[in-house]
């Protein structure tokens, strides 16, 4: 059956259509999600959540492109949200444990805060695909091949986007980078 028919049958509550979609996509969705979150159990949970949410909202389901592509995007987005949540938890751990009692000098805190804001702003200003590649590599530790697979692009495109991201960030963060010694001019 084609995508439109499958979508219509799921929207009408057809369990067999949903089961067919589940069986056709589950393993691939888990594989892609696992390459992002690097934990099989979490990957399965994320995919199950996405599929369950699809079933819950089936009556409002309107997918313009393919249902399969929709599921891959939804799963990837849910996995990236999971990683962002983990990063926030890690940043907050010292405060939960009470380790913030020893405070660094005020000027060091201000400088670190300024740098953190500048980095966040610079990353946020990157073009969407460039930022996505950068975050998957630097924040989530994915290899270029894993990023390429996750985003459905070539490794060369990942390399090009990463190079662009680093070049732009270096330019935007120049005021906070240490001075580089200049090379003597050749005569």
C-alpha positions in Angstrom: 0.0 0.0 0.0 1.2 3.5 -0.7 1.9 6.2 1.9 -1.4 8.1 1.4 -3.4 4.9 1.9 -1.3 3.9 4.9 -1.7 7.3 6.5 -5.5 7.3 5.9 -5.8 3.8 7.4 -3.8 4.8 10.5 -5.8 8.0 10.8 -9.0 5.8 10.9 -7.5 3.7 13.7 -6.5 0.6 11.6 -4.3 -1.4 13.9 -3.0 -3.6 11.1 -1.8 -0.5 9.1 0.0 0.8 12.2 1.5 -2.6 12.9 2.8 -2.7 9.3 4.4 0.7 9.6 5.9 -0.3 13.0 7.4 -3.4 11.6 8.7 -1.7 8.5 10.4 1.2 10.3 11.2 0.2 13.9 14.6 -1.4 13.4 15.9 1.4 11.1 14.6 4.1 13.5 16.3 2.5 16.4 19.6 2.2 14.5 19.7 5.8 13.5 18.6 7.0 17.0 21.3 4.8 18.6 23.9 6.5 16.4 22.8 9.8 18.0 22.3 8.9 21.6 24.8 6.0 21.8 22.6 3.9 24.1 20.4 1.1 22.7 17.8 1.2 25.5 17.4 4.9 25.2 17.2 4.7 21.4 14.4 2.1 21.7 12.5 4.2 24.2 12.7 7.3 22.0 11.5 5.4 18.9 8.7 3.8 20.9 7.7 7.2 22.2 7.6 8.7 18.7 5.5 5.8 17.4 3.2 5.9 20.4 2.7 9.7 19.9 2.0 9.0 16.2 -0.8 6.6 17.2 -2.2 9.0 19.9 -2.4 11.8 17.4 -3.4 9.7 14.4 -6.7 11.6 13.8 -4.8 14.8 13.3 -2.1 13.2 11.3 -1.2 15.2 8.1 2.1 14.3 6.5 2.9 16.1 3.3 5.9 14.0 2.3 6.5 10.4 3.1 5.4 8.9 6.5 8.8 7.2 6.7 10.7 10.5 6.3 8.4 12.1 8.9 9.2 9.3 11.4 12.9 9.7 10.8 12.8 13.5 11.4 10.6 13.1 14.5 12.8 10.5 15.9 16.0 12.5 15.2 14.5 15.6 16.7 13.4 13.6 19.8 16.9 12.1 20.1 18.6 15.6 19.8 16.2 16.9 22.5 17.2 14.0 24.7 20.9 14.9 24.3 20.2 18.6 25.0 18.3 17.6 28.2 21.3 15.4 29.3 23.7 18.3 28.7 21.5 20.6 30.8 21.4 18.1 33.6 25.2 17.7 33.5 25.7 21.5 33.7 23.4 21.6 36.7 25.0 18.7 38.6 27.6 20.8 40.5 24.8 23.0 41.8 22.7 20.1 42.9 25.7 18.6 44.8 26.4 22.0 46.4 29.8 22.5 44.7 29.1 26.1 43.8 30.0 27.2 47.4 33.6 27.8 46.3 33.3 30.7 43.9 36.1 31.9 41.6 37.1 35.5 41.5 34.4 37.8 40.2 36.3 39.0 37.1 37.0 35.3 36.1 33.3 34.5 36.5 32.4 37.5 34.4 34.9 36.7 31.7 33.8 33.0 31.6 30.2 34.2 31.4 30.9 36.6 28.6 32.8 33.9 26.6 30.0 31.4 27.2 27.4 33.9 25.9 29.6 34.8 22.9 30.0 31.1 22.0 26.3 30.4 22.3 25.5 33.5 20.2 28.1 32.6 17.5 26.9 29.0 17.3 23.2 30.2 17.1 24.1 32.5 14.2 25.5 29.6 12.1 23.4 28.5 9.2 21.0 25.7 10.2 22.7 22.8 8.6 26.2 24.1 9.6 25.0 24.5 13.2 23.5 21.0 13.2 26.7 19.4 12.0 28.8 21.4 14.5 26.5 20.5 17.4 26.4 16.8 16.5 30.2 16.7 16.3 31.3 18.9 19.2 28.4 18.7 21.7 27.3 15.1 21.1 30.6 13.6 20.0 29.4 12.0 16.8 31.9 11.0 14.1 31.6 12.5 10.7 30.3 9.2 9.2 27.6 9.1 12.0 26.6 12.7 11.3 26.3 11.9 7.6 24.1 8.9 8.2 21.9 10.8 10.7 21.4 13.8 8.5 21.3 11.8 5.2 24.2 13.8 3.7 27.7 12.7 2.5 30.8 12.7 4.7 32.3 15.3 2.3 29.3 17.6 3.0 29.8 17.1 6.8 33.5 18.0 6.4 32.7 21.1 4.4 30.0 22.2 6.9 32.3 21.6 9.8 35.1 23.6 8.2 32.7 26.5 7.5 31.4 26.4 11.1 34.9 26.5 12.6 36.0 29.3 10.2 33.0 31.4 11.1 33.3 30.7 14.9 37.0 31.6 14.8 36.2 34.9 13.2 33.3 35.7 15.5 35.2 34.7 18.7 38.5 36.4 17.7 38.2 39.0 20.5 38.2 36.1 23.1 41.0 34.0 21.5 44.6 34.4 22.7 46.8 36.4 20.4 48.6 34.3 17.9 52.3 35.1 17.4 52.9 36.6 14.0 55.4 34.9 11.7 58.3 37.0 10.5 57.9 38.3 7.0 60.1 36.8 4.3 62.4 39.1 2.4 
